[in-house]
Amino acid sequence: MTTADSTIKTPEDLFAAFEAWGIKVTTHKHEAVFTVEESSKLDRKIPGAHTKNLFIRTKKGDKGNFYLVVMLQDKSLDLKAFAEQLSEGKFSFGSDKRLMAKLGLTPGSVTPFGVINPTAQDVQVILDADMMEHELLNYHPLINTMTTTIKNADFIKFLEKTGHSPKILKLPKR
């Protein structure tokens, strides 16, 4: 990932953090995938739960709340019911510009590993309770040409090491 902002972490930075924190992962290289449909072709080759990530915000301009919702790839989130669950107003998807500013990510590479970036401190991470029942979880390591498999307990450790206390919720389905 090339960026003018030197604070944005690279996959190499992420892997170094895993090593420093004693987190063991397995990473698979593959062609770029931009959608759940495209990545589902890889699922048969990579063990563990496959996921999708939604970067959303409350509709209050730049002063709103930002959320990264991480869930099983075949789940459809009911945003209205989810807003009610969190006692929030209406949600909208974060723009490409806000995605880069908050998580240092581009569309197609959205991943919870983006919270390693220092600009992500005000992004609340919401984890799907159904997803967390799986021992192995799969996410892009900041770029969509690889998939990293991590144990669920190590994933929580990663989030805590980055200063995030995730909420694990039963997400409302659409």
N, C-alpha and C positions, 0 to 999 in steps of 0.2 A: 504494500500500500504506500503510495507516494503522496506526501502531503507537505504543505509549507509549514504546518504547525508541528514543531518537534516534540510537543507533549503528547501527540497522538501515538498510541502504542501500536507496534507491528506484531505480526504473528510470532516473530522471534522473541520479542519482549514478553509476550504471553507465555511462551514455552519456558523461558528463563524463570518467570515467576512461578510457574508450576513446579519447576525443579527446586527452586529456593524454598518453596512452601511444602515440599515433600508430597506433592500431588502427582500421582502416576496417571498418564493418559496414553491413548493410542490414537495416532492421527493417520488418516487415509487421504491420499491425494487423488483428485479426480477432475474431470472437466468442470468448468464453471456451471453452477446451477443457480437459477434466479427465483424459482418458484417451488412450492411444495410438490407440485406435479412433476417437475423435472427431477427433484431430489428423490422422489419415490422410486425412481429407477435404480438408485444406489442402495436402497434399503435392504435388498436381498443379500448384498455383499457385506454390509456393516451391521454387526449385532447391536442390540439395544433399542431403546425407544427413540423414535425419530420425532422431531419437534418442529414447531414454528414459533415465531416471535412477533409480537405486535407492539410497536412503539406508538403509544397514544398519549393524548394530553387532554386536560380540561379546556374548555373553550373560554379562556380568560387571557388571550394574548400571550405575551412572554411571561406573564406573572402566574400563569396557570400551573397545575401540577402535572408532572410527567411520570408515566408508567411504562415499564417494559413487562409485558405479559408473556410468559413462557409456558407453552402447553403442547400437548400431543398434536401431531400434525393433522390428524383426521377430525379434530374438534373444531366446531364453529362457535365462536363466542357471541353471546347476546350482549352487545355493548350497552343497551339501555338497562337491562337487568343488572349488568356488572356495575354500572354507574350507581344504581340504587344500592347494590351490595356494599359499595365503598362510601355511600353517602356523598357522592359527587354529583356535579351537574353533568351536562351533556359532554360526551367524549368526541374527539376527532382524532384522526391519524396525524402523527407528527410529520411535518414536511421533510423533504430531503435535506434542506438546510439545517433544520433543528436536529435531525438525526445525526448529522456530521458534528454539529456544535456540541451536542450533549454526549453522544456515545462514540464519536470518531468513526462512524460507519457509513457505508453507502448502501442504497437499496439493493436487495439481493444478498447482502452479507449481514443482515441483522442477526445478532447473537447476544446472549446474556454475558458473554465474555467481554463485550464492549464496556462493561462497568469497570474494567481495569483502568480506563482513562480517567484522569483527575476531574474532567468536566462533568462526569456522570454522578457526582455525589448527591444531587437532588433528584435523581431518577429512582422511583420506588420500584423494586422488583417484585412481581407477583408470580408465584409458581403454581401451576395446576396440580392439585392434590393427586389426581389420577396419574399424572406424569411421574410424580415423586414416588409412586409405588414400584416403579421399575428400578432395578439396581444400576443398569447402564443407561446413560443418556448421551445423546449426540447433538453437537452444535458446531457451527462454523467457527474456526479459530481466527476471527476478525476478517476473514476473506472467504469467498464462496468457491474456491478451488480445492478446499480441504474440508474434511469433517473430523472432529475430535470426539472420541468416546471417553467419558469420565464417569466414575462411580457417583451415585447420588450423594453419598456422604461427603465425598471430596468436592462435589459441586457446591454444597452448602459451605464447606470450609473456604473455597475460593471466594464466594460471595462475601463471607464475613471478613476475610483478609483484605478485601477491597473496600471495607467500610459499609457494606450493605447488609441489612437485616431483612431477608426476604419474608414476605407473607405467603404462606401456603394455604390456598383456598380451593374449595370446590367451585369451579367456575360454571356459571350458567350457560347452558348450551342454547344455540339458536335452532 
